[in-house]
């Protein structure tokens, strides 16, 4: 079942490469990393707060306007419940991030 969730999230990586003005970005980058460029804090059963993480790669890519980056990685928090995973996935999509959920093991 976990593989199916990953594939659903990965298929979303193909969508949304348009600029806000309707054009396309000149370069598209899919970053697969151990951590996402945001730090997730749970505020409720289905509520999350996201803050940009500090890091060399994150800071470098934020300054490049011609590249649209999407990220796949761990959100830095264990989310064992389905409602929490759905809510976090939705919140991260707004930041162009696709979470990989890991269990405690």
C-alpha positions as CSV (number, residue, x, y, z in Angstrom):
1,X,0.0,0.0,0.0
2,X,2.9,2.4,0.8
3,X,4.1,2.1,-2.8
4,X,0.8,3.1,-4.2
5,X,0.8,6.3,-2.1
6,X,4.2,7.1,-3.4
7,X,3.2,6.7,-7.0
8,X,0.1,8.9,-6.5
9,X,2.4,11.6,-5.1
10,X,5.0,11.2,-7.8
11,X,2.4,11.5,-10.6
12,X,1.7,15.0,-9.1
13,X,5.3,16.0,-9.9
14,X,4.4,16.2,-13.6
15,X,1.8,18.8,-13.1
16,X,2.0,22.5,-12.3
17,X,5.1,23.7,-14.2
18,X,3.4,26.8,-15.4
19,X,4.3,30.3,-14.2
20,X,1.7,32.5,-12.7
21,X,1.6,34.5,-16.0
22,X,0.6,31.4,-17.9
23,X,4.0,30.7,-19.5
24,X,6.3,27.8,-18.8
25,X,9.5,28.0,-16.8
26,X,12.6,27.7,-18.9
27,X,14.0,25.0,-16.7
28,X,12.3,22.4,-14.5
29,X,14.1,20.6,-11.7
30,X,12.9,17.6,-9.7
31,X,14.9,17.4,-6.4
32,X,14.8,14.1,-4.6
33,X,16.4,14.5,-1.2
34,X,16.4,13.0,2.3
35,X,14.5,16.1,3.6
36,X,12.1,18.6,2.1
37,X,13.0,22.3,2.1
38,X,10.3,22.9,4.7
39,X,9.8,22.0,8.4
40,X,6.4,20.7,9.2
41,X,4.7,21.2,12.6
42,X,1.4,19.6,13.4
43,X,-1.2,22.1,14.7
44,X,-4.2,19.7,14.9
45,X,-5.5,16.4,13.5
46,X,-5.6,17.8,10.0
47,X,-3.8,21.1,10.4
48,X,-0.1,21.8,9.6
49,X,2.2,24.7,9.8
50,X,5.2,24.9,7.3
51,X,8.3,26.9,7.6
52,X,11.2,27.1,5.1
53,X,14.2,25.1,6.3
54,X,17.7,26.7,6.2
55,X,20.1,24.9,4.0
56,X,22.6,25.4,1.3
57,X,20.7,23.7,-1.5
58,X,17.4,25.3,-0.5
59,X,18.9,28.8,-0.3
60,X,20.7,28.3,-3.6
61,X,17.5,27.3,-5.5
62,X,15.4,30.0,-3.9
63,X,17.5,32.6,-5.7
64,X,17.2,31.1,-9.2
65,X,14.1,32.5,-10.8
66,X,14.3,30.7,-14.1
67,X,14.1,27.3,-12.5
68,X,11.0,25.8,-11.0
69,X,12.0,23.2,-8.5
70,X,9.7,20.5,-7.0
71,X,10.9,18.4,-4.1
72,X,10.4,14.8,-3.0
73,X,11.5,13.8,0.4
74,X,10.8,13.2,4.1
75,X,8.9,16.0,5.9
76,X,10.9,15.5,9.1
77,X,8.0,14.2,11.1
78,X,6.3,10.8,11.7
79,X,2.7,10.9,10.6
80,X,1.1,7.5,11.3
81,X,-2.5,8.4,10.6
82,X,-4.2,8.8,7.2
83,X,-6.0,12.1,7.9
84,X,-2.7,13.7,9.0
85,X,-0.9,12.3,5.9
86,X,-3.6,13.7,3.6
87,X,-3.6,17.1,5.3
88,X,0.2,17.3,5.2
89,X,0.3,16.2,1.5
90,X,-2.1,19.0,0.7
91,X,-0.2,21.6,2.6
92,X,3.1,20.6,1.1
93,X,1.6,20.7,-2.5
94,X,1.3,24.4,-2.1
95,X,5.1,24.6,-1.6
96,X,5.7,22.2,-4.5
97,X,6.7,19.4,-2.2
98,X,5.8,15.7,-2.3
99,X,6.2,13.9,1.0
100,X,7.6,10.4,1.6
101,X,6.1,9.1,4.8
102,X,8.4,7.0,7.0
103,X,7.5,5.0,10.1
104,X,9.4,4.9,13.3
105,X,11.4,1.9,12.2
